[in-house]
Amino acid sequence: QVQLVESGGGLVQFGGSLRLSCVPSGRLLPINVMAWWRQAAGKQREWVADITLDGTTKYTDSVKGRFTISRDNARNTAYLQMNGLKPEDTAVYYCATRSAFRSEGWDYWGQGTQVTVSS
């Protein structure tokens, strides 16, 4: 079965950095968009960033200037470089993908990786 596996989360101090990776397994449809979402305890899931096949990126305002999304198209792998981390960034981070057959929504989700930022 198709899976997305996130890694790179952990415990980091205020102002620290982490790099998350999203690695697919199994046979995937061609991926047009890869995205990162997050969900803090007791809060709704929040979109963080996405990147298209041609490299166009978008970010939610709260992470602009601190986070950078990138992708390796040959490996269908997405990354999220997180700098200047704040306690407000504490959440489970999820990778999601959208294929060429969809104009909205997401085909696959990962299991999530925990990011905890101490104050």
C-alpha positions in Angstrom: 0.0 0.0 0.0 1.0 3.6 -0.5 2.6 5.4 2.4 4.1 8.7 3.2 6.7 8.6 6.0 7.6 11.8 7.9 10.8 12.0 9.9 13.0 14.6 11.5 10.8 15.8 14.4 12.0 16.0 17.9 12.5 18.3 20.9 14.3 21.6 20.3 14.8 24.8 22.3 13.4 28.2 21.4 15.2 29.5 18.3 16.4 26.2 17.2 16.1 24.4 13.9 14.8 21.1 12.5 14.5 19.6 9.1 11.6 17.4 8.3 11.5 14.9 5.5 8.6 13.2 3.8 9.5 10.0 1.9 6.9 8.0 -0.1 6.7 4.2 -0.4 4.7 2.1 -2.8 3.4 3.2 -6.2 2.2 6.8 -6.3 0.4 8.8 -8.9 2.3 11.7 -10.3 2.5 14.3 -7.6 1.6 17.9 -8.5 1.7 19.4 -5.1 3.4 18.4 -1.8 2.4 20.1 1.4 3.0 20.3 5.1 0.3 20.6 7.6 0.4 20.6 11.4 -2.0 20.0 14.3 -1.3 21.2 17.8 -2.8 19.5 20.8 -6.4 20.6 21.2 -6.4 22.7 18.0 -7.6 22.2 14.4 -5.3 21.1 11.7 -3.5 24.0 10.0 -2.0 24.2 6.6 1.7 25.3 6.8 3.2 25.3 3.3 3.1 23.7 -0.1 5.2 23.4 -3.2 4.2 22.6 -6.8 6.0 20.5 -9.4 7.7 23.6 -10.9 8.9 24.8 -7.5 6.3 27.5 -6.6 6.0 27.8 -2.9 3.4 29.2 -0.5 3.4 29.6 3.3 1.0 30.5 6.0 1.8 33.9 7.4 3.0 32.7 10.8 6.0 30.8 9.3 7.0 33.1 6.5 10.7 34.0 6.8 11.4 31.1 9.1 10.3 27.9 7.3 11.3 26.7 3.8 9.6 23.9 1.9 11.5 22.1 -0.9 11.2 18.9 -2.9 13.2 16.4 -4.8 11.1 15.5 -7.8 13.2 12.5 -8.7 12.4 10.9 -5.3 9.0 12.5 -4.8 10.4 13.6 -1.4 9.4 16.8 0.4 11.4 18.7 3.1 10.5 21.4 5.5 13.5 23.4 7.0 12.3 25.1 10.1 14.4 27.8 11.6 13.8 30.2 14.5 11.4 27.7 16.1 8.9 29.0 18.7 6.8 27.2 21.2 3.8 28.1 19.1 5.2 25.8 16.4 4.8 22.7 18.7 2.6 20.3 16.8 2.4 17.0 14.9 3.5 17.8 11.4 2.0 15.9 8.5 3.0 15.6 4.9 0.3 15.4 2.1 0.3 15.0 -1.6 -2.0 15.9 -4.5 -1.9 14.1 -7.8 -2.5 15.4 -11.3 -6.0 13.9 -11.2 -7.1 16.3 -8.5 -7.7 20.0 -8.4 -8.3 20.1 -4.7 -8.0 17.8 -1.7 -5.2 15.4 -0.9 -4.5 11.8 -2.0 -2.2 10.7 0.7 -1.2 11.6 4.2 1.7 10.6 6.4 1.5 9.4 10.0 3.0 12.6 11.4 6.1 13.5 13.2 6.1 15.4 16.6 7.8 18.7 16.8 8.2 20.1 20.3 9.7 23.5 21.0 10.6 24.4 24.6 10.3 27.9 26.0 
